[in-house]
Amino acid sequence: MFQTHLSHTLAAFVDGQLPPAKATHARAHVAECNRCRAALDEYQLAANMMRGLALVEAPSSIWTSIDEALSRGGRDVSLGWGFAALRLRGLALAAIVVLAIGAVVLWQINRPTPYDVVRLDAASGADHISIGEWIETDTTSRARIRIGEIGTVDIAPNTRMQLLTARPDEHRLNLARGLISAQILAPPRLFFVETPSSTVVDLGCAYTMEVDETGAGRLRVTSGWASLEWDKVESLVPAGASCPTRPEVGPGTPAFDDASGRLRQALLDFDYAGGGSRAVDVVLVESRQRDTLTLWHLLSRVELDERLRIFDRMVALTPLPAGITREKALALDAATLKLWREELAWTW
């Protein structure tokens, strides 16, 4: 459990050296902690910059030019000011080198990066997709995109997808329709997929995202965590769970795929059909211990009367952890809900 920041475990987390349980809770912590998320972004940016910079040997003529410049400086100044002049010239040269390196680094970060596209159908081969370009598969074709150094995205038949951003600190796709399978090995919030009804935010995971012709979609996570975000609504989805999303409404309430059919239908009624209290009744009856994932999300999506019922059901399924109070949980105190979620995640 990560109640403190990741200062001493940051490198181990990024390099995949944390034990699975600690890595899972680190992802959950980073999803909520701006400070640790910024630290991870900086770490990943620096690592990618170092990997992306090519080793280039300076031409031998540069040393001759420097020697000549220094020699001229020595002749043009008096003995008393010679050392100071040389020092100033040296500092000026160092400043020029720093500026040149900075320009190269900025160019590396912001330049359009063509992604490798491997065709998986009969017309197999490799080509590239650049920023702003679309890739579209028909009823019989498939493709795979290599997302920089962090993973791959498999594109199913009848899928239309666009590359929006390709930078070391952000990779972003636009899924207009169809089905993709993403395998991402990177710190949280580095890879995003825009859809007509929400944004899929990778928190270090593998998942599938499907969007139909109406723009409605479903996120299913097979490893790690991901989230669906839209207009201040966020649904956190761990491995083994899924979450629907609809245009103009956004993400629904996540549930584990092995939850009862009645629970999952009640959630659809609650999220998109005005099911209200009747839908909540079904969810409360059908909930198991690991369905506290669903109940935790519902807490902040209902009025106080329903929140009381949901709280009591959660405590009946899993005793309230130390540091969590009924008053703060019912008041939707952000720190309390975050801590409670981290404790509940042990049962998910």
Secondary structure, DSSP 8 states (H G I E B T S, - for coil): --SS-STTTHHHHHTT-S-HHHHHHHHHHHHH-HHHHHHHHHHHHHHHHHHH-------THHHHHHHHHHHHHHHHS-HHHHHHHHHHHHHHHHHHHHHHHHHHHHHHHHS---EEEEE-STT-EEEEE-TT-EEE--SS--EEEEETTTEEEEE-SS-EEEEEEEETTEEEEEEEEEEEEEEE-S-SSSEEEE-SS-EEEEEEEEEEEEE-TTS-EEEEEEEEEEEEEETTEEEEEETTEEEEEETTTEE---EETTS-HHHHHHHHHHHHS--HHHHHHHHHHH--GGGHHHHHHHHTTS-HHHHHHHHHHHHHHS---TT--HHHHHTT-HHHHHHHHHHHGGG-
